[in-house]
């Protein structure tokens, strides 16, 4: 509890300080505590028990940390593996089909299109067949 002395010399009403108090003021937080601010950055509580300036998160924040990615985003892990963002976290890598390579661009369909010289036949999608 914190009580502040008024300029007239009398004690004011006691205030609860959930983070404790020091130097005549309520602490804003506990050292090491982390929080998401406005869904776009994270703040850390310093030794002075005050919140740091928010560090921006490129994909927003999730709870107490920056999100890894935006839901639905696709990323190539290697030339033959890709992974998708689900719940702001990268999922496990999945392999591309034979004779294809990862292309995480809108032009590549964020997938594993067939290599040059190969086609994805309509009757049997999901396979790459060498052109004659």
VEXNUTOR-180837 format. One record per atom (N, C-alpha, C): x, y, z; residue number from 0. Coordinates in nm, 2 decimals, padded with zeros to 4 digits. Example, Ala and Ser with C-alpha at 12.3 -4.5 7.8 and 13.67 -1.06 7.14 Angstrom:
REM VEXNUTOR-180837
east: 01.32&north: -00.57&up: 00.78&nr: 0
east: 01.23&north: -00.45&up: 00.78&nr: 0
east: 01.32&north: -00.33&up: 00.78&nr: 0
east: 01.28&north: -00.22&up: 00.71&nr: 1
east: 01.37&north: -00.11&up: 00.71&nr: 1
east: 01.29&north: 00.00&up: 00.79&nr: 1
END
This chain:
REM VEXNUTOR-180837
east: 00.08&north: -00.12&up: 00.00&nr: 0
east: 00.00&north: 00.00&up: 00.00&nr: 0
east: 00.09&north: 00.12&up: 00.00&nr: 0
east: 00.04&north: 00.22&up: -00.07&nr: 1
east: 00.12&north: 00.35&up: -00.08&nr: 1
east: 00.03&north: 00.46&up: -00.03&nr: 1
east: 00.09&north: 00.54&up: 00.06&nr: 2
east: 00.02&north: 00.66&up: 00.11&nr: 2
east: 00.11&north: 00.78&up: 00.07&nr: 2
east: 00.05&north: 00.88&up: 00.02&nr: 3
east: 00.13&north: 01.00&up: -00.03&nr: 3
east: 00.09&north: 01.12&up: 00.07&nr: 3
east: 00.19&north: 01.19&up: 00.10&nr: 4
east: 00.17&north: 01.31&up: 00.19&nr: 4
east: 00.14&north: 01.43&up: 00.10&nr: 4
east: 00.03&north: 01.49&up: 00.14&nr: 5
east: -00.01&north: 01.61&up: 00.06&nr: 5
east: 00.08&north: 01.73&up: 00.09&nr: 5
east: 00.07&north: 01.84&up: 00.01&nr: 6
east: 00.14&north: 01.96&up: 00.03&nr: 6
east: 00.11&north: 02.02&up: 00.16&nr: 6
east: -00.01&north: 01.99&up: 00.21&nr: 7
east: -00.06&north: 02.05&up: 00.34&nr: 7
east: 00.00&north: 01.97&up: 00.46&nr: 7
east: 00.07&north: 01.86&up: 00.43&nr: 8
east: 00.13&north: 01.79&up: 00.54&nr: 8
east: 00.05&north: 01.67&up: 00.60&nr: 8
east: -00.06&north: 01.64&up: 00.53&nr: 9
east: -00.14&north: 01.53&up: 00.58&nr: 9
east: -00.13&north: 01.41&up: 00.48&nr: 9
east: -00.15&north: 01.29&up: 00.54&nr: 10
east: -00.15&north: 01.17&up: 00.46&nr: 10
east: -00.28&north: 01.15&up: 00.38&nr: 10
east: -00.26&north: 01.12&up: 00.25&nr: 11
east: -00.37&north: 01.09&up: 00.16&nr: 11
east: -00.42&north: 00.94&up: 00.19&nr: 11
east: -00.52&north: 00.91&up: 00.11&nr: 12
east: -00.58&north: 00.77&up: 00.13&nr: 12
east: -00.48&north: 00.67&up: 00.07&nr: 12
east: -00.47&north: 00.55&up: 00.13&nr: 13
east: -00.38&north: 00.45&up: 00.09&nr: 13
east: -00.43&north: 00.39&up: -00.05&nr: 13
east: -00.32&north: 00.37&up: -00.13&nr: 14
east: -00.35&north: 00.31&up: -00.27&nr: 14
east: -00.29&north: 00.18&up: -00.28&nr: 14
east: -00.35&north: 00.08&up: -00.34&nr: 15
east: -00.30&north: -00.05&up: -00.36&nr: 15
east: -00.20&north: -00.04&up: -00.48&nr: 15
east: -00.08&north: -00.11&up: -00.46&nr: 16
east: 00.02&north: -00.11&up: -00.57&nr: 16
east: 00.05&north: -00.26&up: -00.60&nr: 16
east: -00.02&north: -00.31&up: -00.70&nr: 17
east: -00.01&north: -00.46&up: -00.73&nr: 17
east: 00.14&north: -00.50&up: -00.76&nr: 17
east: 00.22&north: -00.41&up: -00.81&nr: 18
east: 00.36&north: -00.44&up: -00.84&nr: 18
east: 00.45&north: -00.39&up: -00.73&nr: 18
east: 00.40&north: -00.36&up: -00.61&nr: 19
east: 00.48&north: -00.30&up: -00.50&nr: 19
east: 00.50&north: -00.16&up: -00.52&nr: 19
east: 00.58&north: -00.10&up: -00.43&nr: 20
east: 00.61&north: 00.05&up: -00.45&nr: 20
east: 00.75&north: 00.07&up: -00.41&nr: 20
east: 00.81&north: 00.18&up: -00.47&nr: 21
east: 00.94&north: 00.22&up: -00.43&nr: 21
east: 00.96&north: 00.37&up: -00.46&nr: 21
east: 01.04&north: 00.44&up: -00.39&nr: 22
east: 01.07&north: 00.58&up: -00.41&nr: 22
east: 00.94&north: 00.66&up: -00.41&nr: 22
east: 00.85&north: 00.62&up: -00.33&nr: 23
east: 00.73&north: 00.70&up: -00.31&nr: 23
east: 00.63&north: 00.69&up: -00.42&nr: 23
east: 00.64&north: 00.59&up: -00.51&nr: 24
east: 00.54&north: 00.57&up: -00.62&nr: 24
east: 00.51&north: 00.42&up: -00.64&nr: 24
east: 00.40&north: 00.39&up: -00.70&nr: 25
east: 00.37&north: 00.25&up: -00.73&nr: 25
east: 00.45&north: 00.21&up: -00.85&nr: 25
east: 00.50&north: 00.08&up: -00.84&nr: 26
east: 00.58&north: 00.03&up: -00.95&nr: 26
east: 00.48&north: -00.01&up: -01.06&nr: 26
east: 00.52&north: 00.01&up: -01.18&nr: 27
east: 00.44&north: -00.02&up: -01.30&nr: 27
east: 00.43&north: -00.17&up: -01.33&nr: 27
east: 00.54&north: -00.24&up: -01.29&nr: 28
east: 00.55&north: -00.38&up: -01.32&nr: 28
east: 00.66&north: -00.45&up: -01.24&nr: 28
east: 00.68&north: -00.58&up: -01.26&nr: 29
east: 00.78&north: -00.65&up: -01.19&nr: 29
east: 00.90&north: -00.68&up: -01.29&nr: 29
east: 01.02&north: -00.66&up: -01.25&nr: 30
east: 01.14&north: -00.68&up: -01.34&nr: 30
east: 01.13&north: -00.81&up: -01.41&nr: 30
east: 01.15&north: -00.81&up: -01.54&nr: 31
east: 01.15&north: -00.92&up: -01.63&nr: 31
east: 01.02&north: -00.96&up: -01.69&nr: 31
east: 00.91&north: -00.89&up: -01.64&nr: 32
east: 00.78&north: -00.91&up: -01.69&nr: 32
east: 00.77&north: -00.86&up: -01.84&nr: 32
east: 00.70&north: -00.93&up: -01.92&nr: 33
east: 00.69&north: -00.89&up: -02.06&nr: 33
east: 00.54&north: -00.88&up: -02.10&nr: 33
east: 00.50&north: -00.78&up: -02.18&nr: 34
east: 00.36&north: -00.77&up: -02.23&nr: 34
east: 00.36&north: -00.73&up: -02.37&nr: 34
east: 00.24&north: -00.76&up: -02.43&nr: 35
east: 00.21&north: -00.72&up: -02.57&nr: 35
east: 00.14&north: -00.59&up: -02.56&nr: 35
east: 00.18&north: -00.49&up: -02.64&nr: 36
east: 00.12&north: -00.36&up: -02.64&nr: 36
east: 00.05&north: -00.33&up: -02.77&nr: 36
east: -00.08&north: -00.31&up: -02.77&nr: 37
east: -00.16&north: -00.27&up: -02.89&nr: 37
east: -00.15&north: -00.38&up: -03.00&nr: 37
east: -00.11&north: -00.50&up: -02.97&nr: 38
east: -00.10&north: -00.60&up: -03.07&nr: 38
east: 00.01&north: -00.58&up: -03.17&nr: 38
east: 00.10&north: -00.48&up: -03.15&nr: 39
east: 00.20&north: -00.45&up: -03.24&nr: 39
east: 00.34&north: -00.45&up: -03.19&nr: 39
east: 00.36&north: -00.46&up: -03.06&nr: 40
east: 00.49&north: -00.46&up: -03.00&nr: 40
east: 00.50&north: -00.51&up: -02.86&nr: 40
east: 00.62&north: -00.54&up: -02.81&nr: 41
east: 00.63&north: -00.59&up: -02.68&nr: 41
east: 00.71&north: -00.50&up: -02.59&nr: 41
east: 00.68&north: -00.50&up: -02.46&nr: 42
east: 00.75&north: -00.42&up: -02.36&nr: 42
east: 00.80&north: -00.51&up: -02.26&nr: 42
east: 00.92&north: -00.47&up: -02.20&nr: 43
east: 00.98&north: -00.55&up: -02.09&nr: 43
east: 00.99&north: -00.46&up: -01.97&nr: 43
east: 00.97&north: -00.51&up: -01.85&nr: 44
east: 00.98&north: -00.44&up: -01.73&nr: 44
east: 01.13&north: -00.44&up: -01.69&nr: 44
east: 01.19&north: -00.32&up: -01.67&nr: 45
east: 01.33&north: -00.31&up: -01.63&nr: 45
east: 01.35&north: -00.32&up: -01.48&nr: 45
east: 01.47&north: -00.31&up: -01.44&nr: 46
east: 01.51&north: -00.32&up: -01.30&nr: 46
east: 01.45&north: -00.20&up: -01.22&nr: 46
east: 01.42&north: -00.09&up: -01.29&nr: 47
east: 01.36&north: 00.03&up: -01.23&nr: 47
east: 01.21&north: 00.01&up: -01.21&nr: 47
east: 01.16&north: -00.11&up: -01.25&nr: 48
east: 01.01&north: -00.15&up: -01.23&nr: 48
east: 00.92&north: -00.06&up: -01.32&nr: 48
east: 00.98&north: -00.01&up: -01.43&nr: 49
east: 00.90&north: 00.07&up: -01.53&nr: 49
east: 00.90&north: -00.01&up: -01.66&nr: 49
east: 00.80&north: 00.01&up: -01.74&nr: 50
east: 00.80&north: -00.05&up: -01.88&nr: 50
east: 00.89&north: 00.02&up: -01.97&nr: 50
east: 00.96&north: -00.06&up: -02.05&nr: 51
east: 01.05&north: -00.01&up: -02.15&nr: 51
east: 00.97&north: 00.05&up: -02.27&nr: 51
east: 01.03&north: 00.12&up: -02.36&nr: 52
east: 00.97&north: 00.16&up: -02.48&nr: 52
east: 00.93&north: 00.03&up: -02.56&nr: 52
east: 00.81&north: 00.03&up: -02.62&nr: 53
east: 00.77&north: -00.09&up: -02.70&nr: 53
east: 00.86&north: -00.12&up: -02.81&nr: 53
east: 00.90&north: -00.24&up: -02.83&nr: 54
east: 00.98&north: -00.29&up: -02.94&nr: 54
east: 00.88&north: -00.34&up: -03.05&nr: 54
east: 00.88&north: -00.28&up: -03.17&nr: 55
east: 00.78&north: -00.32&up: -03.27&nr: 55
east: 00.80&north: -00.47&up: -03.31&nr: 55
east: 00.69&north: -00.53&up: -03.35&nr: 56
east: 00.69&north: -00.67&up: -03.40&nr: 56
east: 00.64&north: -00.67&up: -03.54&nr: 56
east: 00.72&north: -00.72&up: -03.63&nr: 57
east: 00.68&north: -00.71&up: -03.78&nr: 57
east: 00.55&north: -00.78&up: -03.81&nr: 57
east: 00.52&north: -00.89&up: -03.73&nr: 58
east: 00.40&north: -00.97&up: -03.76&nr: 58
east: 00.30&north: -00.96&up: -03.64&nr: 58
east: 00.32&north: -00.85&up: -03.56&nr: 59
east: 00.23&north: -00.83&up: -03.44&nr: 59
east: 00.28&north: -00.91&up: -03.33&nr: 59
east: 00.21&north: -00.90&up: -03.21&nr: 60
east: 00.26&north: -00.98&up: -03.10&nr: 60
east: 00.15&north: -01.08&up: -03.05&nr: 60
east: 00.19&north: -01.18&up: -02.98&nr: 61
east: 00.10&north: -01.29&up: -02.94&nr: 61
east: 00.13&north: -01.32&up: -02.79&nr: 61
east: 00.05&north: -01.26&up: -02.71&nr: 62
east: 00.07&north: -01.29&up: -02.56&nr: 62
east: 00.19&north: -01.20&up: -02.51&nr: 62
east: 00.30&north: -01.26&up: -02.49&nr: 63
east: 00.42&north: -01.19&up: -02.43&nr: 63
east: 00.54&north: -01.19&up: -02.53&nr: 63
east: 00.51&north: -01.22&up: -02.65&nr: 64
east: 00.63&north: -01.23&up: -02.75&nr: 64
east: 00.58&north: -01.19&up: -02.89&nr: 64
east: 00.68&north: -01.15&up: -02.97&nr: 65
east: 00.65&north: -01.12&up: -03.11&nr: 65
east: 00.60&north: -01.24&up: -03.18&nr: 65
east: 00.50&north: -01.23&up: -03.26&nr: 66
east: 00.46&north: -01.34&up: -03.34&nr: 66
east: 00.57&north: -01.38&up: -03.45&nr: 66
east: 00.58&north: -01.50&up: -03.48&nr: 67
east: 00.68&north: -01.54&up: -03.58&nr: 67
east: 00.64&north: -01.51&up: -03.72&nr: 67
east: 00.51&north: -01.50&up: -03.74&nr: 68
east: 00.46&north: -01.49&up: -03.88&nr: 68
east: 00.31&north: -01.45&up: -03.88&nr: 68
east: 00.26&north: -01.41&up: -04.00&nr: 69
east: 00.12&north: -01.38&up: -04.01&nr: 69
east: 00.05&north: -01.51&up: -04.06&nr: 69
east: -00.06&north: -01.54&up: -04.00&nr: 70
east: -00.14&north: -01.67&up: -04.03&nr: 70
east: -00.16&north: -01.68&up: -04.18&nr: 70
east: -00.13&north: -01.79&up: -04.24&nr: 71
east: -00.15&north: -01.82&up: -04.38&nr: 71
east: -00.02&north: -01.80&up: -04.46&nr: 71
east: 00.08&north: -01.73&up: -04.40&nr: 72
east: 00.20&north: -01.71&up: -04.48&nr: 72
east: 00.27&north: -01.84&up: -04.50&nr: 72
east: 00.35&north: -01.85&up: -04.61&nr: 73
east: 00.42&north: -01.97&up: -04.65&nr: 73
east: 00.57&north: -01.93&up: -04.66&nr: 73
east: 00.66&north: -02.02&up: -04.62&nr: 74
east: 00.80&north: -02.00&up: -04.62&nr: 74
east: 00.87&north: -02.12&up: -04.67&nr: 74
east: 00.97&north: -02.10&up: -04.76&nr: 75
east: 01.05&north: -02.21&up: -04.80&nr: 75
east: 01.16&north: -02.24&up: -04.70&nr: 75
east: 01.17&north: -02.36&up: -04.65&nr: 76
east: 01.27&north: -02.40&up: -04.55&nr: 76
east: 01.39&north: -02.44&up: -04.63&nr: 76
east: 01.38&north: -02.50&up: -04.74&nr: 77
east: 01.49&north: -02.53&up: -04.83&nr: 77
east: 01.43&north: -02.53&up: -04.97&nr: 77
east: 01.51&north: -02.57&up: -05.07&nr: 78
east: 01.45&north: -02.57&up: -05.21&nr: 78
east: 01.35&north: -02.68&up: -05.23&nr: 78
east: 01.34&north: -02.77&up: -05.13&nr: 79
east: 01.24&north: -02.88&up: -05.15&nr: 79
east: 01.15&north: -02.90&up: -05.03&nr: 79
east: 01.14&north: -02.80&up: -04.94&nr: 80
east: 01.05&north: -02.80&up: -04.83&nr: 80
east: 00.99&north: -02.67&up: -04.80&nr: 80
east: 00.86&north: -02.67&up: -04.76&nr: 81
east: 00.80&north: -02.54&up: -04.72&nr: 81
east: 00.72&north: -02.56&up: -04.59&nr: 81
east: 00.68&north: -02.45&up: -04.53&nr: 82
east: 00.60&north: -02.46&up: -04.41&nr: 82
east: 00.51&north: -02.34&up: -04.41&nr: 82
east: 00.40&north: -02.36&up: -04.33&nr: 83
east: 00.29&north: -02.26&up: -04.33&nr: 83
east: 00.28&north: -02.20&up: -04.19&nr: 83
east: 00.24&north: -02.08&up: -04.18&nr: 84
east: 00.21&north: -02.01&up: -04.05&nr: 84
east: 00.07&north: -02.04&up: -04.00&nr: 84
east: 00.06&north: -02.10&up: -03.88&nr: 85
east: -00.07&north: -02.13&up: -03.82&nr: 85
east: -00.06&north: -02.08&up: -03.68&nr: 85
east: -00.16&north: -02.00&up: -03.64&nr: 86
east: -00.17&north: -01.94&up: -03.50&nr: 86
east: -00.04&north: -01.86&up: -03.47&nr: 86
east: 00.01&north: -01.79&up: -03.57&nr: 87
east: 00.12&north: -01.70&up: -03.56&nr: 87
east: 00.25&north: -01.77&up: -03.53&nr: 87
east: 00.26&north: -01.90&up: -03.56&nr: 88
east: 00.38&north: -01.98&up: -03.54&nr: 88
east: 00.40&north: -02.06&up: -03.66&nr: 88
east: 00.53&north: -02.08&up: -03.70&nr: 89
east: 00.56&north: -02.16&up: -03.82&nr: 89
east: 00.54&north: -02.31&up: -03.79&nr: 89
east: 00.47&north: -02.38&up: -03.88&nr: 90
east: 00.44&north: -02.52&up: -03.86&nr: 90
east: 00.56&north: -02.60&up: -03.91&nr: 90
east: 00.55&north: -02.73&up: -03.90&nr: 91
east: 00.65&north: -02.82&up: -03.94&nr: 91
east: 00.67&north: -02.81&up: -04.09&nr: 91
east: 00.79&north: -02.84&up: -04.14&nr: 92
east: 00.82&north: -02.84&up: -04.28&nr: 92
east: 00.76&north: -02.96&up: -04.35&nr: 92
east: 00.71&north: -02.94&up: -04.47&nr: 93
east: 00.66&north: -03.05&up: -04.55&nr: 93
east: 00.74&north: -03.06&up: -04.68&nr: 93
east: 00.76&north: -03.18&up: -04.72&nr: 94
east: 00.84&north: -03.19&up: -04.85&nr: 94
east: 00.76&north: -03.16&up: -04.97&nr: 94
east: 00.83&north: -03.10&up: -05.07&nr: 95
east: 00.77&north: -03.08&up: -05.20&nr: 95
east: 00.76&north: -03.22&up: -05.27&nr: 95
east: 00.67&north: -03.23&up: -05.37&nr: 96
east: 00.66&north: -03.35&up: -05.45&nr: 96
east: 00.78&north: -03.37&up: -05.54&nr: 96
east: 00.81&north: -03.49&up: -05.58&nr: 97
east: 00.93&north: -03.50&up: -05.67&nr: 97
east: 00.92&north: -03.42&up: -05.79&nr: 97
east: 01.03&north: -03.37&up: -05.84&nr: 98
east: 01.04&north: -03.29&up: -05.96&nr: 98
east: 00.97&north: -03.15&up: -05.95&nr: 98
east: 00.98&north: -03.10&up: -05.82&nr: 99
east: 00.92&north: -02.96&up: -05.80&nr: 99
east: 01.02&north: -02.89&up: -05.70&nr: 99
east: 01.00&north: -02.76&up: -05.69&nr: 100
east: 01.08&north: -02.68&up: -05.60&nr: 100
east: 01.00&north: -02.58&up: -05.53&nr: 100
east: 01.03&north: -02.55&up: -05.41&nr: 101
east: 00.96&north: -02.46&up: -05.33&nr: 101
east: 00.97&north: -02.32&up: -05.39&nr: 101
east: 00.85&north: -02.25&up: -05.40&nr: 102
east: 00.84&north: -02.11&up: -05.45&nr: 102
east: 00.74&north: -02.04&up: -05.36&nr: 102
east: 00.79&north: -01.97&up: -05.26&nr: 103
east: 00.70&north: -01.90&up: -05.16&nr: 103
east: 00.67&north: -01.76&up: -05.21&nr: 103
east: 00.64&north: -01.74&up: -05.33&nr: 104
east: 00.60&north: -01.61&up: -05.39&nr: 104
east: 00.46&north: -01.62&up: -05.45&nr: 104
east: 00.39&north: -01.51&up: -05.46&nr: 105
east: 00.26&north: -01.52&up: -05.52&nr: 105
east: 00.26&north: -01.58&up: -05.66&nr: 105
east: 00.37&north: -01.54&up: -05.73&nr: 106
east: 00.38&north: -01.60&up: -05.87&nr: 106
east: 00.40&north: -01.75&up: -05.87&nr: 106
east: 00.46&north: -01.80&up: -05.77&nr: 107
east: 00.48&north: -01.94&up: -05.75&nr: 107
east: 00.37&north: -02.01&up: -05.69&nr: 107
east: 00.27&north: -01.94&up: -05.65&nr: 108
east: 00.15&north: -01.99&up: -05.59&nr: 108
east: 00.17&north: -02.03&up: -05.44&nr: 108
east: 00.28&north: -01.98&up: -05.38&nr: 109
east: 00.31&north: -02.02&up: -05.24&nr: 109
east: 00.31&north: -02.17&up: -05.22&nr: 109
east: 00.37&north: -02.24&up: -05.31&nr: 110
east: 00.37&north: -02.38&up: -05.31&nr: 110
east: 00.49&north: -02.44&up: -05.37&nr: 110
east: 00.48&north: -02.56&up: -05.42&nr: 111
east: 00.59&north: -02.63&up: -05.49&nr: 111
east: 00.55&north: -02.66&up: -05.63&nr: 111
east: 00.56&north: -02.56&up: -05.72&nr: 112
east: 00.53&north: -02.59&up: -05.86&nr: 112
east: 00.63&north: -02.68&up: -05.93&nr: 112
east: 00.58&north: -02.75&up: -06.04&nr: 113
east: 00.67&north: -02.84&up: -06.11&nr: 113
east: 00.79&north: -02.77&up: -06.17&nr: 113
east: 00.90&north: -02.83&up: -06.17&nr: 114
east: 01.03&north: -02.78&up: -06.23&nr: 114
east: 01.00&north: -02.76&up: -06.38&nr: 114
east: 01.09&north: -02.67&up: -06.44&nr: 115
east: 01.08&north: -02.65&up: -06.59&nr: 115
east: 01.09&north: -02.78&up: -06.66&nr: 115
east: 01.01&north: -02.80&up: -06.76&nr: 116
east: 01.02&north: -02.93&up: -06.83&nr: 116
east: 00.92&north: -03.03&up: -06.78&nr: 116
east: 00.85&north: -03.00&up: -06.67&nr: 117
east: 00.75&north: -03.09&up: -06.61&nr: 117
east: 00.62&north: -03.02&up: -06.61&nr: 117
east: 00.51&north: -03.10&up: -06.61&nr: 118
east: 00.37&north: -03.04&up: -06.60&nr: 118
east: 00.30&north: -03.11&up: -06.49&nr: 118
east: 00.20&north: -03.05&up: -06.43&nr: 119
east: 00.11&north: -03.10&up: -06.33&nr: 119
east: -00.02&north: -03.14&up: -06.41&nr: 119
east: -00.03&north: -03.27&up: -06.44&nr: 120
east: -00.15&north: -03.31&up: -06.53&nr: 120
east: -00.28&north: -03.30&up: -06.45&nr: 120
east: -00.39&north: -03.26&up: -06.52&nr: 121
east: -00.52&north: -03.24&up: -06.46&nr: 121
east: -00.58&north: -03.37&up: -06.41&nr: 121
east: -00.57&north: -03.48&up: -06.48&nr: 122
east: -00.63&north: -03.60&up: -06.43&nr: 122
east: -00.56&north: -03.65&up: -06.31&nr: 122
east: -00.44&north: -03.62&up: -06.29&nr: 123
east: -00.36&north: -03.67&up: -06.17&nr: 123
east: -00.29&north: -03.56&up: -06.10&nr: 123
east: -00.36&north: -03.46&up: -06.04&nr: 124
east: -00.29&north: -03.35&up: -05.97&nr: 124
east: -00.20&north: -03.40&up: -05.86&nr: 124
east: -00.10&north: -03.32&up: -05.83&nr: 125
east: -00.01&north: -03.35&up: -05.72&nr: 125
east: 00.11&north: -03.43&up: -05.77&nr: 125
east: 00.12&north: -03.46&up: -05.90&nr: 126
east: 00.24&north: -03.52&up: -05.95&nr: 126
east: 00.30&north: -03.43&up: -06.06&nr: 126
east: 00.43&north: -03.44&up: -06.08&nr: 127
east: 00.49&north: -03.37&up: -06.19&nr: 127
east: 00.53&north: -03.47&up: -06.29&nr: 127
east: 00.49&north: -03.45&up: -06.42&nr: 128
east: 00.52&north: -03.55&up: -06.53&nr: 128
east: 00.61&north: -03.48&up: -06.63&nr: 128
east: 00.72&north: -03.54&up: -06.67&nr: 129
east: 00.81&north: -03.49&up: -06.77&nr: 129
east: 00.73&north: -03.47&up: -06.90&nr: 129
east: 00.75&north: -03.35&up: -06.96&nr: 130
east: 00.69&north: -03.32&up: -07.09&nr: 130
east: 00.76&north: -03.40&up: -07.20&nr: 130
east: 00.69&north: -03.44&up: -07.30&nr: 131
east: 00.75&north: -03.52&up: -07.42&nr: 131
east: 00.81&north: -03.43&up: -07.52&nr: 131
END
